[in-house]
Amino acid sequence: MKIKSIFNKTNLFLLAFSFILNYAQAQEKRTKFIIRTNLGDMKGELFNETPMHKANFIKLVKQGWYNNSDFHRVINHFMVQGGQNADGREDANYTVPAEFRPEKFPHLKGMLAAAREGDNINPTKASSAAQFYIVQGKIITLEQLAAFELKINSERKRIAIENYILFPGNEKWLYKIDALTKAGNSLAIAQTKEEVYKEMLAKGEAPPVFKYTEEQKKIYSSVGGTPHLDDSYTVYGRITDGLDVLDKIAATPVSGSKPIEKVVMKIEVIEK
């Protein structure tokens, strides 16, 4: 009787463990999609780590938004862009909050990302509802990647300092920088911001340092991409099969950046 009791508890433990494992695997499973075009098909997957963009893309696909629309902006060795409705509507009249994940999803060749309005009218860098692009890009050297890392970290640092001095309790820095700005003392402003950043580091409130992984460096330097867009546009999926079709679309003759002959698409979501 005692042995049976232990056996049952063990079975229950294994059953619970199996349930948790299966649940975790289910959570990690990615939704698949197919972009069918007159130049061939591209298969891809959507990232769970960008849930708002994933849900929005699935919704528009199921509504038929992209059916018979075309890739209206094509720049060879950069990207191909689509998203306007076949009836002529350029966008769906709303935005999706940014979900930047450059540490995990940089702009490598084949990445699916959201287009957006420029920073001057869109300071939060919110994404267009319907406009998307697929990265083609070009091969990037390790030296160039180091420069992009520096650019991303500098921008993160700037934004973090601006937010920090606005936080209640840090008004002294805001007043000091405001006074130096009115005096036109740019050197003192820069020195003060460095002091602010030292305080942030001491408090553990500085942004994490961004670095490309060795695998990402390998892909950027062998297959290519557009790293200058990292940390500025939301990447929410990738093409897993059909990069040759992407290259065909990117190489299609254009007038300006608009294909002379339409490359028409239909997108399907596969939820299995």
VOGU-3710 file (C-alpha; in Angstrom, 3 decimals, decimal comma):
1> mkiksifnkt> 0,000/0,000/0,000  2,814/2,364/0,866  4,679/1,564/-2,355  1,519/2,205/-4,369  1,103/5,602/-2,699  4,648/6,641/-3,627  4,096/5,391/-7,178  0,945/7,481/-7,528  2,670/10,618/-6,242  5,492/10,043/-8,683
11> nlfllafsfi> 3,036/9,657/-11,529  1,275/12,840/-10,519  4,590/14,690/-10,427  5,562/13,401/-13,875  2,128/14,265/-15,224  2,354/17,801/-13,829  5,889/18,217/-15,182  4,760/16,971/-18,590  1,863/19,431/-18,586  4,140/22,356/-17,716
21> lnyaqaqekr> 6,661/21,326/-20,380  3,974/20,951/-23,050  2,431/24,268/-22,057  5,805/26,036/-22,324  6,415/24,486/-25,723  2,961/25,526/-26,878  3,639/29,056/-25,712  6,849/29,118/-27,735  5,192/27,816/-30,906  5,129/30,482/-33,593
31> tkfiirtnlg> 2,263/31,307/-35,939  3,177/30,665/-39,571  2,197/32,655/-42,643  2,552/32,507/-46,431  2,898/35,491/-48,748  1,835/34,355/-52,211  3,000/36,572/-55,103  3,166/36,379/-58,882  6,942/35,913/-58,493  6,658/33,005/-56,043
41> dmkgelfnet> 5,765/32,273/-52,415  7,488/33,256/-49,188  6,818/31,347/-45,967  7,448/32,858/-42,563  6,664/33,003/-38,853  5,562/35,661/-36,381  7,402/36,299/-33,109  5,569/35,762/-29,816  7,842/38,363/-28,200  6,105/41,157/-30,149
51> pmhkanfikl> 2,488/40,270/-29,240  0,775/43,504/-30,317  2,289/43,431/-33,797  1,653/39,719/-34,129  -2,033/40,077/-33,205  -2,472/43,080/-35,487  -0,898/41,321/-38,481  -3,056/38,223/-37,965  -6,184/40,385/-37,682  -5,478/42,256/-40,934
61> vkqgwynnsd> -4,613/39,063/-42,796  -7,852/37,400/-41,675  -9,798/40,499/-42,723  -8,292/40,128/-46,201  -6,607/43,526/-46,016  -3,607/42,428/-48,086  -5,477/40,365/-50,695  -4,541/41,579/-54,200  -2,493/44,481/-52,827  1,019/44,990/-54,132
71> fhrvinhfmv> 4,572/45,718/-53,042  4,419/49,419/-53,821  7,921/50,425/-52,691  10,970/48,393/-53,700  14,613/49,342/-53,153  17,112/46,707/-54,240  19,689/45,769/-51,568  17,518/47,470/-48,936  13,899/46,258/-48,567  10,529/45,620/-50,215
81> qggqnadgre> 7,447/47,313/-48,748  3,746/46,549/-48,930  0,656/47,168/-46,869  -1,782/49,334/-48,734  -5,201/47,841/-49,317  -6,158/46,761/-52,840  -8,918/49,403/-52,817  -6,304/52,165/-52,502  -6,285/52,813/-48,750  -2,656/53,285/-47,707
91> danytvpaef> -3,128/52,392/-44,057  -5,711/51,318/-41,467  -5,824/54,690/-39,640  -4,309/53,629/-36,321  -0,859/52,829/-34,940  0,691/50,015/-32,920  3,025/50,867/-29,993  6,695/50,114/-30,655  8,000/46,711/-29,539  11,734/47,001/-30,205
101> rpekfphlkg> 13,721/43,807/-29,557  17,021/44,376/-31,413  18,967/42,125/-29,023  16,874/39,196/-30,222  15,490/40,337/-33,574  17,834/42,655/-35,496  17,230/43,652/-39,118  18,809/40,578/-40,701  17,892/39,613/-44,254  14,359/38,213/-44,394
111> mlaaaregdn> 13,059/39,955/-41,279  9,467/41,244/-41,362  9,107/44,701/-39,797  6,603/47,525/-39,413  6,976/50,772/-41,324  6,150/54,020/-39,529  6,031/57,800/-39,766  9,238/59,766/-39,125  10,437/60,806/-35,660  9,512/64,468/-36,213
121> inptkassaa> 5,786/63,624/-36,218  6,035/60,288/-34,423  8,378/60,692/-31,420  7,217/57,431/-29,792  8,128/55,549/-33,009  4,755/53,829/-33,102  4,255/51,474/-36,043  1,946/51,846/-38,993  -1,042/49,530/-38,648  -0,780/47,927/-42,078
131> qfyivqgkii> 2,458/49,038/-43,762  5,247/46,468/-43,488  8,580/45,750/-45,116  10,802/42,722/-45,578  14,527/43,297/-45,184  16,844/42,415/-48,029  19,826/44,613/-47,151  23,444/43,979/-47,943  26,532/42,474/-46,324  27,822/44,502/-43,356
141> tleqlaafel> 31,400/44,492/-42,059  32,232/43,911/-38,396  33,610/47,461/-38,233  30,285/48,821/-39,448  28,421/46,714/-36,890  30,614/48,159/-34,117  29,632/51,652/-35,297  25,940/50,708/-35,241  26,313/49,347/-31,689  27,812/52,695/-30,661
151> kinserkria> 24,958/54,580/-32,349  22,278/52,476/-30,632  23,909/52,802/-27,203  24,352/56,566/-27,618  20,680/56,997/-28,507  19,556/54,784/-25,618  21,743/56,796/-23,255  20,333/60,109/-24,529  16,720/59,001/-24,110  17,404/57,475/-20,671
161> ienyilfpgn> 18,979/60,709/-19,399  16,066/62,781/-20,731  13,575/60,534/-18,935  15,643/60,384/-15,729  15,828/64,158/-15,194  12,040/64,384/-15,601  11,411/61,789/-12,886  10,184/63,214/-9,525  13,146/63,708/-7,198  15,621/64,471/-9,984
171> ekwlykidal> 14,519/68,067/-10,602  17,951/69,447/-9,669  19,374/68,070/-12,904  16,473/69,410/-14,941  16,876/72,913/-13,503  20,648/72,852/-13,989  20,486/71,713/-17,605  17,683/74,209/-18,318  19,812/77,062/-16,940  22,853/75,956/-18,958
181> tkagnslaia> 20,701/75,700/-22,088  19,465/79,274/-21,629  23,084/80,366/-21,157  24,083/78,537/-24,312  26,837/76,587/-22,545  26,889/73,372/-24,608  30,118/72,074/-23,057  28,718/72,344/-19,519  25,483/70,694/-20,667  27,429/67,697/-21,979
191> qtkeevykem> 29,455/67,475/-18,760  26,280/67,667/-16,638  24,647/64,882/-18,638  27,689/62,714/-17,986  27,278/63,424/-14,267  23,624/62,413/-14,531  24,627/59,193/-16,262  27,178/58,372/-13,539  24,407/58,767/-10,965  22,159/56,486/-13,025
201> lakgeappvf> 24,907/53,854/-13,194  25,432/54,058/-9,435  21,699/53,546/-8,853  21,451/50,741/-11,402  19,069/52,792/-13,535  21,177/53,070/-16,686  19,964/51,234/-19,821  21,638/47,893/-20,624  24,517/48,009/-23,086  23,516/46,744/-26,520
211> kyteeqkkiy> 25,788/44,278/-28,304  25,198/42,029/-31,297  25,677/38,338/-30,586  28,357/36,402/-32,416  25,651/34,610/-34,409  24,058/37,916/-35,431  27,443/39,290/-36,468  28,048/36,170/-38,527  24,725/36,540/-40,366  25,086/40,290/-40,927
221> ssvggtphld> 28,595/39,821/-42,331  27,731/36,836/-44,542  24,052/37,139/-45,556  23,403/40,805/-44,813  20,699/43,100/-43,495  19,997/46,714/-42,547  21,423/47,308/-39,043  20,941/51,082/-39,242  17,213/50,379/-38,616  17,820/48,384/-35,424
231> dsytvygrit> 16,199/49,824/-32,281  14,162/52,231/-34,414  11,617/49,954/-36,131  9,757/46,936/-34,769  10,755/43,558/-36,219  7,921/41,097/-35,580  8,508/38,128/-37,877  10,799/36,571/-40,455  10,810/34,756/-43,778  11,887/31,150/-43,242
241> dgldvldkia> 11,574/29,955/-46,828  11,613/31,917/-50,080  14,477/34,395/-49,749  15,077/33,837/-53,474  11,582/35,236/-54,068  12,473/38,237/-51,909  15,512/38,823/-54,137  13,327/38,572/-57,261  10,918/41,184/-55,898  13,796/43,461/-54,884
251> atpvsgskpi> 15,324/43,190/-58,370  12,106/43,972/-60,258  12,378/47,076/-62,526  11,081/50,231/-60,852  10,166/53,810/-61,618  11,553/55,684/-58,650  10,886/52,973/-56,093  7,546/51,760/-57,490  7,613/48,519/-59,517  6,790/49,100/-63,188
261> ekvvmkievi> 4,872/45,826/-63,251  2,874/45,134/-60,088  4,044/42,415/-57,707  0,680/41,377/-56,259  0,320/39,482/-52,998  -2,088/37,432/-50,944  -1,218/36,560/-47,344  -2,495/33,544/-45,428  -2,028/32,745/-41,742  -1,501/29,100/-40,761
271> ek> -2,396/28,395/-37,115  -1,594/24,728/-36,508
//
